[in-house]
Amino acid sequence: MDSTYAEYGTEVILQKNHKEVGMDYLIGQKATISNIDGAWCYVRVKVSREHWWWPTQDMILATDEPLLRK
């Protein structure tokens, strides 16, 4: 995802595991952006109450996910 799409409250899907993050189990999970710091976003994963910093480039907009299935 391009960082220009990153806004507070945007729903995203976490993609490829970034070596600095190292959390394979989060890949493919839906999350909500709760803070933005340059190329990183602080996201809250829907299946838990935990938050993580995730690279913006390693996310896709949740609204784009159905398009990727086709």
PDB file with SEQRES, HELIX, SHEET and CRYST1 records, atoms N, CA, C and O in Angstrom:
SEQRES   1 A   70  MET ASP SER THR TYR ALA GLU TYR GLY THR GLU VAL ILE          
SEQRES   2 A   70  LEU GLN LYS ASN HIS LYS GLU VAL GLY MET ASP TYR LEU          
SEQRES   3 A   70  ILE GLY GLN LYS ALA THR ILE SER ASN ILE ASP GLY ALA          
SEQRES   4 A   70  TRP CYS TYR VAL ARG VAL LYS VAL SER ARG GLU HIS TRP          
SEQRES   5 A   70  TRP TRP PRO THR GLN ASP MET ILE LEU ALA THR ASP GLU          
SEQRES   6 A   70  PRO LEU LEU ARG LYS                                          
HELIX    1 AA1 SER A    3  TYR A    5  5                                   3    
HELIX    2 AA2 ASP A   24  LEU A   26  5                                   3    
HELIX    3 AA3 THR A   56  ASP A   58  5                                   3    
HELIX    4 AA4 ALA A   62  ASP A   64  5                                   3    
HELIX    5 AA5 GLU A   65  ARG A   69  1                                   5    
SHEET    1 AA1 5 HIS A  51  PRO A  55  0                                        
SHEET    2 AA1 5 TRP A  40  VAL A  45 -1                                        
SHEET    3 AA1 5 LYS A  30  ASP A  37 -1                                        
SHEET    4 AA1 5 GLU A  11  LEU A  14 -1                                        
SHEET    5 AA1 5 MET A  59  LEU A  61 -1                                        
CRYST1    1.000    1.000    1.000  90.00  90.00  90.00 P 1           1          
ATOM      1  N   MET A   1       0.854  -1.169   0.000  1.00  0.00           N  
ATOM      2  CA  MET A   1       0.000   0.000   0.000  1.00  0.00           C  
ATOM      3  C   MET A   1       0.896   1.226   0.000  1.00  0.00           C  
ATOM      4  O   MET A   1       1.929   1.243   0.670  1.00  0.00           O  
ATOM      5  N   ASP A   2       0.521   2.220  -0.722  1.00  0.00           N  
ATOM      6  CA  ASP A   2       1.222   3.488  -0.750  1.00  0.00           C  
ATOM      7  C   ASP A   2       0.892   4.263   0.530  1.00  0.00           C  
ATOM      8  O   ASP A   2      -0.253   4.248   0.982  1.00  0.00           O  
ATOM      9  N   SER A   3       1.869   4.928   1.105  1.00  0.00           N  
ATOM     10  CA  SER A   3       1.656   5.629   2.378  1.00  0.00           C  
ATOM     11  C   SER A   3       0.634   6.760   2.279  1.00  0.00           C  
ATOM     12  O   SER A   3       0.135   7.218   3.307  1.00  0.00           O  
ATOM     13  N   THR A   4       0.310   7.222   1.073  1.00  0.00           N  
ATOM     14  CA  THR A   4      -0.691   8.287   0.943  1.00  0.00           C  
ATOM     15  C   THR A   4      -2.097   7.793   1.294  1.00  0.00           C  
ATOM     16  O   THR A   4      -2.985   8.600   1.566  1.00  0.00           O  
ATOM     17  N   TYR A   5      -2.302   6.481   1.292  1.00  0.00           N  
ATOM     18  CA  TYR A   5      -3.596   5.913   1.659  1.00  0.00           C  
ATOM     19  C   TYR A   5      -3.729   5.674   3.154  1.00  0.00           C  
ATOM     20  O   TYR A   5      -4.822   5.382   3.639  1.00  0.00           O  
ATOM     21  N   ALA A   6      -2.642   5.793   3.880  1.00  0.00           N  
ATOM     22  CA  ALA A   6      -2.655   5.525   5.313  1.00  0.00           C  
ATOM     23  C   ALA A   6      -3.322   6.670   6.065  1.00  0.00           C  
ATOM     24  O   ALA A   6      -2.816   7.792   6.080  1.00  0.00           O  
ATOM     25  N   GLU A   7      -4.450   6.382   6.682  1.00  0.00           N  
ATOM     26  CA  GLU A   7      -5.172   7.353   7.499  1.00  0.00           C  
ATOM     27  C   GLU A   7      -5.665   6.668   8.759  1.00  0.00           C  
ATOM     28  O   GLU A   7      -5.912   5.462   8.768  1.00  0.00           O  
ATOM     29  N   TYR A   8      -5.803   7.438   9.811  1.00  0.00           N  
ATOM     30  CA  TYR A   8      -6.340   6.915  11.061  1.00  0.00           C  
ATOM     31  C   TYR A   8      -7.699   6.259  10.802  1.00  0.00           C  
ATOM     32  O   TYR A   8      -8.564   6.863  10.167  1.00  0.00           O  
ATOM     33  N   GLY A   9      -7.892   5.040  11.284  1.00  0.00           N  
ATOM     34  CA  GLY A   9      -9.157   4.344  11.151  1.00  0.00           C  
ATOM     35  C   GLY A   9      -9.307   3.509   9.893  1.00  0.00           C  
ATOM     36  O   GLY A   9     -10.299   2.794   9.749  1.00  0.00           O  
ATOM     37  N   THR A  10      -8.352   3.580   8.980  1.00  0.00           N  
ATOM     38  CA  THR A  10      -8.428   2.797   7.745  1.00  0.00           C  
ATOM     39  C   THR A  10      -8.241   1.317   8.047  1.00  0.00           C  
ATOM     40  O   THR A  10      -7.336   0.936   8.788  1.00  0.00           O  
ATOM     41  N   GLU A  11      -9.107   0.482   7.465  1.00  0.00           N  
ATOM     42  CA  GLU A  11      -8.966  -0.965   7.628  1.00  0.00           C  
ATOM     43  C   GLU A  11      -8.029  -1.487   6.558  1.00  0.00           C  
ATOM     44  O   GLU A  11      -8.163  -1.165   5.377  1.00  0.00           O  
ATOM     45  N   VAL A  12      -7.076  -2.300   6.994  1.00  0.00           N  
ATOM     46  CA  VAL A  12      -6.069  -2.856   6.105  1.00  0.00           C  
ATOM     47  C   VAL A  12      -5.928  -4.350   6.352  1.00  0.00           C  
ATOM     48  O   VAL A  12      -6.432  -4.879   7.343  1.00  0.00           O  
ATOM     49  N   ILE A  13      -5.240  -5.018   5.442  1.00  0.00           N  
ATOM     50  CA  ILE A  13      -4.882  -6.417   5.630  1.00  0.00           C  
ATOM     51  C   ILE A  13      -3.367  -6.480   5.625  1.00  0.00           C  
ATOM     52  O   ILE A  13      -2.712  -5.991   4.704  1.00  0.00           O  
ATOM     53  N   LEU A  14      -2.822  -7.087   6.661  1.00  0.00           N  
ATOM     54  CA  LEU A  14      -1.373  -7.182   6.800  1.00  0.00           C  
ATOM     55  C   LEU A  14      -0.842  -8.221   5.830  1.00  0.00           C  
ATOM     56  O   LEU A  14      -1.351  -9.340   5.752  1.00  0.00           O  
ATOM     57  N   GLN A  15       0.186  -7.835   5.097  1.00  0.00           N  
ATOM     58  CA  GLN A  15       0.792  -8.715   4.112  1.00  0.00           C  
ATOM     59  C   GLN A  15       2.209  -9.055   4.531  1.00  0.00           C  
ATOM     60  O   GLN A  15       2.592  -8.831   5.679  1.00  0.00           O  
ATOM     61  N   LYS A  16       2.964  -9.580   3.633  1.00  0.00           N  
ATOM     62  CA  LYS A  16       4.266 -10.205   3.858  1.00  0.00           C  
ATOM     63  C   LYS A  16       4.951  -9.823   5.172  1.00  0.00           C  
ATOM     64  O   LYS A  16       4.896  -8.681   5.627  1.00  0.00           O  
ATOM     65  N   ASN A  17       5.578 -10.805   5.739  1.00  0.00           N  
ATOM     66  CA  ASN A  17       6.253 -10.627   7.015  1.00  0.00           C  
ATOM     67  C   ASN A  17       7.545  -9.849   6.823  1.00  0.00           C  
ATOM     68  O   ASN A  17       8.453 -10.297   6.123  1.00  0.00           O  
ATOM     69  N   HIS A  18       7.619  -8.719   7.429  1.00  0.00           N  
ATOM     70  CA  HIS A  18       8.821  -7.901   7.369  1.00  0.00           C  
ATOM     71  C   HIS A  18       9.817  -8.445   8.383  1.00  0.00           C  
ATOM     72  O   HIS A  18       9.435  -8.740   9.515  1.00  0.00           O  
ATOM     73  N   LYS A  19      11.065  -8.582   8.010  1.00  0.00           N  
ATOM     74  CA  LYS A  19      12.055  -9.210   8.897  1.00  0.00           C  
ATOM     75  C   LYS A  19      12.184  -8.517  10.246  1.00  0.00           C  
ATOM     76  O   LYS A  19      12.539  -9.157  11.236  1.00  0.00           O  
ATOM     77  N   GLU A  20      11.902  -7.218  10.300  1.00  0.00           N  
ATOM     78  CA  GLU A  20      11.980  -6.508  11.576  1.00  0.00           C  
ATOM     79  C   GLU A  20      10.760  -6.773  12.451  1.00  0.00           C  
ATOM     80  O   GLU A  20      10.816  -6.589  13.666  1.00  0.00           O  
ATOM     81  N   VAL A  21       9.680  -7.197  11.849  1.00  0.00           N  
ATOM     82  CA  VAL A  21       8.453  -7.459  12.605  1.00  0.00           C  
ATOM     83  C   VAL A  21       8.461  -8.889  13.128  1.00  0.00           C  
ATOM     84  O   VAL A  21       8.249  -9.118  14.319  1.00  0.00           O  
ATOM     85  N   GLY A  22       8.708  -9.860  12.234  1.00  0.00           N  
ATOM     86  CA  GLY A  22       8.861 -11.257  12.618  1.00  0.00           C  
ATOM     87  C   GLY A  22       7.625 -11.902  13.226  1.00  0.00           C  
ATOM     88  O   GLY A  22       7.757 -12.697  14.157  1.00  0.00           O  
ATOM     89  N   MET A  23       6.433 -11.592  12.738  1.00  0.00           N  
ATOM     90  CA  MET A  23       5.203 -12.158  13.284  1.00  0.00           C  
ATOM     91  C   MET A  23       4.377 -12.786  12.171  1.00  0.00           C  
ATOM     92  O   MET A  23       3.421 -12.185  11.681  1.00  0.00           O  
ATOM     93  N   ASP A  24       4.754 -14.002  11.772  1.00  0.00           N  
ATOM     94  CA  ASP A  24       4.092 -14.702  10.668  1.00  0.00           C  
ATOM     95  C   ASP A  24       2.596 -14.869  10.875  1.00  0.00           C  
ATOM     96  O   ASP A  24       1.829 -14.815   9.914  1.00  0.00           O  
ATOM     97  N   TYR A  25       2.178 -15.070  12.105  1.00  0.00           N  
ATOM     98  CA  TYR A  25       0.767 -15.348  12.379  1.00  0.00           C  
ATOM     99  C   TYR A  25      -0.146 -14.152  12.102  1.00  0.00           C  
ATOM    100  O   TYR A  25      -1.367 -14.308  12.083  1.00  0.00           O  
ATOM    101  N   LEU A  26       0.410 -12.987  11.893  1.00  0.00           N  
ATOM    102  CA  LEU A  26      -0.395 -11.799  11.606  1.00  0.00           C  
ATOM    103  C   LEU A  26      -0.665 -11.611  10.112  1.00  0.00           C  
ATOM    104  O   LEU A  26      -1.531 -10.820   9.738  1.00  0.00           O  
ATOM    105  N   ILE A  27       0.057 -12.322   9.265  1.00  0.00           N  
ATOM    106  CA  ILE A  27      -0.114 -12.160   7.823  1.00  0.00           C  
ATOM    107  C   ILE A  27      -1.516 -12.588   7.423  1.00  0.00           C  
ATOM    108  O   ILE A  27      -1.981 -13.668   7.786  1.00  0.00           O  
ATOM    109  N   GLY A  28      -2.173 -11.730   6.675  1.00  0.00           N  
ATOM    110  CA  GLY A  28      -3.541 -11.992   6.222  1.00  0.00           C  
ATOM    111  C   GLY A  28      -4.610 -11.531   7.197  1.00  0.00           C  
ATOM    112  O   GLY A  28      -5.800 -11.650   6.903  1.00  0.00           O  
ATOM    113  N   GLN A  29      -4.213 -11.008   8.351  1.00  0.00           N  
ATOM    114  CA  GLN A  29      -5.179 -10.540   9.342  1.00  0.00           C  
ATOM    115  C   GLN A  29      -5.651  -9.123   9.004  1.00  0.00           C  
ATOM    116  O   GLN A  29      -4.882  -8.302   8.503  1.00  0.00           O  
ATOM    117  N   LYS A  30      -6.914  -8.857   9.285  1.00  0.00           N  
ATOM    118  CA  LYS A  30      -7.474  -7.518   9.099  1.00  0.00           C  
ATOM    119  C   LYS A  30      -7.108  -6.675  10.325  1.00  0.00           C  
ATOM    120  O   LYS A  30      -7.177  -7.144  11.461  1.00  0.00           O  
ATOM    121  N   ALA A  31      -6.723  -5.437  10.074  1.00  0.00           N  
ATOM    122  CA  ALA A  31      -6.306  -4.531  11.145  1.00  0.00           C  
ATOM    123  C   ALA A  31      -6.816  -3.133  10.854  1.00  0.00           C  
ATOM    124  O   ALA A  31      -7.236  -2.831   9.737  1.00  0.00           O  
ATOM    125  N   THR A  32      -6.775  -2.284  11.872  1.00  0.00           N  
ATOM    126  CA  THR A  32      -7.180  -0.885  11.739  1.00  0.00           C  
ATOM    127  C   THR A  32      -6.000  -0.001  12.115  1.00  0.00           C  
ATOM    128  O   THR A  32      -5.348  -0.225  13.135  1.00  0.00           O  
ATOM    129  N   ILE A  33      -5.731   0.996  11.295  1.00  0.00           N  
ATOM    130  CA  ILE A  33      -4.629   1.919  11.576  1.00  0.00           C  
ATOM    131  C   ILE A  33      -5.035   2.848  12.713  1.00  0.00           C  
ATOM    132  O   ILE A  33      -6.091   3.479  12.676  1.00  0.00           O  
ATOM    133  N   SER A  34      -4.161   2.919  13.736  1.00  0.00           N  
ATOM    134  CA  SER A  34      -4.455   3.801  14.861  1.00  0.00           C  
ATOM    135  C   SER A  34      -3.409   4.899  15.040  1.00  0.00           C  
ATOM    136  O   SER A  34      -3.591   5.796  15.862  1.00  0.00           O  
ATOM    137  N   ASN A  35      -2.321   4.835  14.281  1.00  0.00           N  
ATOM    138  CA  ASN A  35      -1.300   5.881  14.333  1.00  0.00           C  
ATOM    139  C   ASN A  35      -0.414   5.718  13.111  1.00  0.00           C  
ATOM    140  O   ASN A  35      -0.280   4.614  12.583  1.00  0.00           O  
ATOM    141  N   ILE A  36       0.191   6.805  12.658  1.00  0.00           N  
ATOM    142  CA  ILE A  36       1.051   6.774  11.473  1.00  0.00           C  
ATOM    143  C   ILE A  36       2.339   7.515  11.792  1.00  0.00           C  
ATOM    144  O   ILE A  36       2.323   8.614  12.347  1.00  0.00           O  
ATOM    145  N   ASP A  37       3.460   6.890  11.429  1.00  0.00           N  
ATOM    146  CA  ASP A  37       4.761   7.515  11.635  1.00  0.00           C  
ATOM    147  C   ASP A  37       5.615   7.240  10.404  1.00  0.00           C  
ATOM    148  O   ASP A  37       6.363   6.263  10.359  1.00  0.00           O  
ATOM    149  N   GLY A  38       5.498   8.096   9.425  1.00  0.00           N  
ATOM    150  CA  GLY A  38       6.266   7.930   8.197  1.00  0.00           C  
ATOM    151  C   GLY A  38       5.854   6.680   7.432  1.00  0.00           C  
ATOM    152  O   GLY A  38       4.707   6.551   7.003  1.00  0.00           O  
ATOM    153  N   ALA A  39       6.794   5.771   7.268  1.00  0.00           N  
ATOM    154  CA  ALA A  39       6.552   4.551   6.493  1.00  0.00           C  
ATOM    155  C   ALA A  39       5.990   3.418   7.350  1.00  0.00           C  
ATOM    156  O   ALA A  39       5.839   2.298   6.862  1.00  0.00           O  
ATOM    157  N   TRP A  40       5.683   3.686   8.605  1.00  0.00           N  
ATOM    158  CA  TRP A  40       5.151   2.662   9.514  1.00  0.00           C  
ATOM    159  C   TRP A  40       3.807   3.115  10.065  1.00  0.00           C  
ATOM    160  O   TRP A  40       3.568   4.305  10.276  1.00  0.00           O  
ATOM    161  N   CYS A  41       2.933   2.134  10.294  1.00  0.00           N  
ATOM    162  CA  CYS A  41       1.632   2.414  10.908  1.00  0.00           C  
ATOM    163  C   CYS A  41       1.471   1.542  12.144  1.00  0.00           C  
ATOM    164  O   CYS A  41       1.884   0.383  12.161  1.00  0.00           O  
ATOM    165  N   TYR A  42       0.872   2.112  13.167  1.00  0.00           N  
ATOM    166  CA  TYR A  42       0.535   1.370  14.372  1.00  0.00           C  
ATOM    167  C   TYR A  42      -0.855   0.812  14.128  1.00  0.00           C  
ATOM    168  O   TYR A  42      -1.811   1.570  13.963  1.00  0.00           O  
ATOM    169  N   VAL A  43      -0.972  -0.511  14.103  1.00  0.00           N  
ATOM    170  CA  VAL A  43      -2.234  -1.142  13.736  1.00  0.00           C  
ATOM    171  C   VAL A  43      -2.768  -2.011  14.868  1.00  0.00           C  
ATOM    172  O   VAL A  43      -2.010  -2.595  15.643  1.00  0.00           O  
ATOM    173  N   ARG A  44      -4.090  -2.078  14.938  1.00  0.00           N  
ATOM    174  CA  ARG A  44      -4.765  -2.961  15.894  1.00  0.00           C  
ATOM    175  C   ARG A  44      -5.404  -4.073  15.094  1.00  0.00           C  
ATOM    176  O   ARG A  44      -6.245  -3.830  14.229  1.00  0.00           O  
ATOM    177  N   VAL A  45      -4.997  -5.296  15.389  1.00  0.00           N  
ATOM    178  CA  VAL A  45      -5.519  -6.455  14.679  1.00  0.00           C  
ATOM    179  C   VAL A  45      -6.910  -6.777  15.208  1.00  0.00           C  
ATOM    180  O   VAL A  45      -7.143  -6.752  16.416  1.00  0.00           O  
ATOM    181  N   LYS A  46      -7.839  -7.080  14.293  1.00  0.00           N  
ATOM    182  CA  LYS A  46      -9.239  -7.312  14.646  1.00  0.00           C  
ATOM    183  C   LYS A  46      -9.440  -8.503  15.577  1.00  0.00           C  
ATOM    184  O   LYS A  46     -10.351  -8.485  16.405  1.00  0.00           O  
ATOM    185  N   VAL A  47      -8.605  -9.541  15.457  1.00  0.00           N  
ATOM    186  CA  VAL A  47      -8.818 -10.756  16.252  1.00  0.00           C  
ATOM    187  C   VAL A  47      -8.260 -10.639  17.672  1.00  0.00           C  
ATOM    188  O   VAL A  47      -8.435 -11.556  18.475  1.00  0.00           O  
ATOM    189  N   SER A  48      -7.602  -9.543  17.990  1.00  0.00           N  
ATOM    190  CA  SER A  48      -7.072  -9.366  19.344  1.00  0.00           C  
ATOM    191  C   SER A  48      -7.112  -7.884  19.701  1.00  0.00           C  
ATOM    192  O   SER A  48      -7.481  -7.047  18.878  1.00  0.00           O  
ATOM    193  N   ARG A  49      -6.740  -7.578  20.901  1.00  0.00           N  
ATOM    194  CA  ARG A  49      -6.700  -6.178  21.336  1.00  0.00           C  
ATOM    195  C   ARG A  49      -5.288  -5.622  21.303  1.00  0.00           C  
ATOM    196  O   ARG A  49      -5.034  -4.530  21.812  1.00  0.00           O  
ATOM    197  N   GLU A  50      -4.370  -6.366  20.709  1.00  0.00           N  
ATOM    198  CA  GLU A  50      -2.971  -5.946  20.668  1.00  0.00           C  
ATOM    199  C   GLU A  50      -2.704  -5.034  19.472  1.00  0.00           C  
ATOM    200  O   GLU A  50      -3.413  -5.072  18.467  1.00  0.00           O  
ATOM    201  N   HIS A  51      -1.668  -4.220  19.610  1.00  0.00           N  
ATOM    202  CA  HIS A  51      -1.247  -3.296  18.557  1.00  0.00           C  
ATOM    203  C   HIS A  51       0.195  -3.602  18.164  1.00  0.00           C  
ATOM    204  O   HIS A  51       0.991  -4.057  18.985  1.00  0.00           O  
ATOM    205  N   TRP A  52       0.519  -3.347  16.898  1.00  0.00           N  
ATOM    206  CA  TRP A  52       1.885  -3.515  16.412  1.00  0.00           C  
ATOM    207  C   TRP A  52       2.198  -2.431  15.405  1.00  0.00           C  
ATOM    208  O   TRP A  52       1.300  -1.891  14.759  1.00  0.00           O  
ATOM    209  N   TRP A  53       3.494  -2.111  15.270  1.00  0.00           N  
ATOM    210  CA  TRP A  53       3.954  -1.254  14.181  1.00  0.00           C  
ATOM    211  C   TRP A  53       4.163  -2.152  12.977  1.00  0.00           C  
ATOM    212  O   TRP A  53       4.770  -3.217  13.090  1.00  0.00           O  
ATOM    213  N   TRP A  54       3.659  -1.724  11.818  1.00  0.00           N  
ATOM    214  CA  TRP A  54       3.755  -2.531  10.604  1.00  0.00           C  
ATOM    215  C   TRP A  54       4.123  -1.607   9.445  1.00  0.00           C  
ATOM    216  O   TRP A  54       3.585  -0.503   9.358  1.00  0.00           O  
ATOM    217  N   PRO A  55       5.025  -2.026   8.550  1.00  0.00           N  
ATOM    218  CA  PRO A  55       5.391  -1.171   7.415  1.00  0.00           C  
ATOM    219  C   PRO A  55       4.194  -0.934   6.493  1.00  0.00           C  
ATOM    220  O   PRO A  55       3.489  -1.877   6.133  1.00  0.00           O  
ATOM    221  N   THR A  56       3.970   0.299   6.121  1.00  0.00           N  
ATOM    222  CA  THR A  56       2.849   0.645   5.257  1.00  0.00           C  
ATOM    223  C   THR A  56       2.919  -0.109   3.937  1.00  0.00           C  
ATOM    224  O   THR A  56       1.887  -0.515   3.402  1.00  0.00           O  
ATOM    225  N   GLN A  57       4.112  -0.300   3.410  1.00  0.00           N  
ATOM    226  CA  GLN A  57       4.270  -0.994   2.131  1.00  0.00           C  
ATOM    227  C   GLN A  57       3.861  -2.457   2.210  1.00  0.00           C  
ATOM    228  O   GLN A  57       3.634  -3.089   1.178  1.00  0.00           O  
ATOM    229  N   ASP A  58       3.763  -3.005   3.414  1.00  0.00           N  
ATOM    230  CA  ASP A  58       3.405  -4.414   3.601  1.00  0.00           C  
ATOM    231  C   ASP A  58       1.951  -4.589   4.025  1.00  0.00           C  
ATOM    232  O   ASP A  58       1.601  -5.561   4.694  1.00  0.00           O  
ATOM    233  N   MET A  59       1.105  -3.636   3.626  1.00  0.00           N  
ATOM    234  CA  MET A  59      -0.329  -3.710   3.906  1.00  0.00           C  
ATOM    235  C   MET A  59      -1.086  -3.461   2.603  1.00  0.00           C  
ATOM    236  O   MET A  59      -0.560  -2.844   1.677  1.00  0.00           O  
ATOM    237  N   ILE A  60      -2.324  -3.949   2.544  1.00  0.00           N  
ATOM    238  CA  ILE A  60      -3.218  -3.581   1.449  1.00  0.00           C  
ATOM    239  C   ILE A  60      -4.497  -3.055   2.075  1.00  0.00           C  
ATOM    240  O   ILE A  60      -4.841  -3.415   3.201  1.00  0.00           O  
ATOM    241  N   LEU A  61      -5.189  -2.217   1.353  1.00  0.00           N  
ATOM    242  CA  LEU A  61      -6.471  -1.724   1.845  1.00  0.00           C  
ATOM    243  C   LEU A  61      -7.446  -2.885   1.922  1.00  0.00           C  
ATOM    244  O   LEU A  61      -7.509  -3.699   1.001  1.00  0.00           O  
ATOM    245  N   ALA A  62      -8.198  -2.975   2.990  1.00  0.00           N  
ATOM    246  CA  ALA A  62      -9.171  -4.063   3.148  1.00  0.00           C  
ATOM    247  C   ALA A  62     -10.216  -4.025   2.041  1.00  0.00           C  
ATOM    248  O   ALA A  62     -10.749  -5.067   1.658  1.00  0.00           O  
ATOM    249  N   THR A  63     -10.510  -2.849   1.529  1.00  0.00           N  
ATOM    250  CA  THR A  63     -11.487  -2.740   0.447  1.00  0.00           C  
ATOM    251  C   THR A  63     -10.967  -3.322  -0.862  1.00  0.00           C  
ATOM    252  O   THR A  63     -11.758  -3.652  -1.745  1.00  0.00           O  
ATOM    253  N   ASP A  64      -9.641  -3.453  -1.000  1.00  0.00           N  
ATOM    254  CA  ASP A  64      -9.044  -4.029  -2.212  1.00  0.00           C  
ATOM    255  C   ASP A  64      -8.970  -5.549  -2.153  1.00  0.00           C  
ATOM    256  O   ASP A  64      -8.778  -6.191  -3.186  1.00  0.00           O  
ATOM    257  N   GLU A  65      -9.116  -6.130  -0.988  1.00  0.00           N  
ATOM    258  CA  GLU A  65      -8.950  -7.579  -0.815  1.00  0.00           C  
ATOM    259  C   GLU A  65      -9.873  -8.413  -1.714  1.00  0.00           C  
ATOM    260  O   GLU A  65      -9.393  -9.374  -2.314  1.00  0.00           O  
ATOM    261  N   PRO A  66     -11.170  -8.101  -1.840  1.00  0.00           N  
ATOM    262  CA  PRO A  66     -12.014  -8.893  -2.742  1.00  0.00           C  
ATOM    263  C   PRO A  66     -11.538  -8.841  -4.197  1.00  0.00           C  
ATOM    264  O   PRO A  66     -11.697  -9.814  -4.934  1.00  0.00           O  
ATOM    265  N   LEU A  67     -10.964  -7.730  -4.605  1.00  0.00           N  
ATOM    266  CA  LEU A  67     -10.471  -7.600  -5.977  1.00  0.00           C  
ATOM    267  C   LEU A  67      -9.282  -8.530  -6.228  1.00  0.00           C  
ATOM    268  O   LEU A  67      -9.096  -9.013  -7.345  1.00  0.00           O  
ATOM    269  N   LEU A  68      -8.493  -8.775  -5.207  1.00  0.00           N  
ATOM    270  CA  LEU A  68      -7.322  -9.626  -5.352  1.00  0.00           C  
ATOM    271  C   LEU A  68      -7.689 -11.102  -5.463  1.00  0.00           C  
ATOM    272  O   LEU A  68      -6.904 -11.896  -5.982  1.00  0.00           O  
ATOM    273  N   ARG A  69      -8.860 -11.473  -4.988  1.00  0.00           N  
ATOM    274  CA  ARG A  69      -9.300 -12.864  -5.060  1.00  0.00           C  
ATOM    275  C   ARG A  69      -9.695 -13.277  -6.478  1.00  0.00           C  
ATOM    276  O   ARG A  69      -9.676 -14.463  -6.809  1.00  0.00           O  
ATOM    277  N   LYS A  70     -10.052 -12.303  -7.311  1.00  0.00           N  
ATOM    278  CA  LYS A  70     -10.522 -12.599  -8.683  1.00  0.00           C  
ATOM    279  C   LYS A  70      -9.385 -12.907  -9.603  1.00  0.00           C  
ATOM    280  O   LYS A  70      -9.602 -13.176 -10.784  1.00  0.00           O  
TER     281      LYS A  70                                                      
END                                                                             
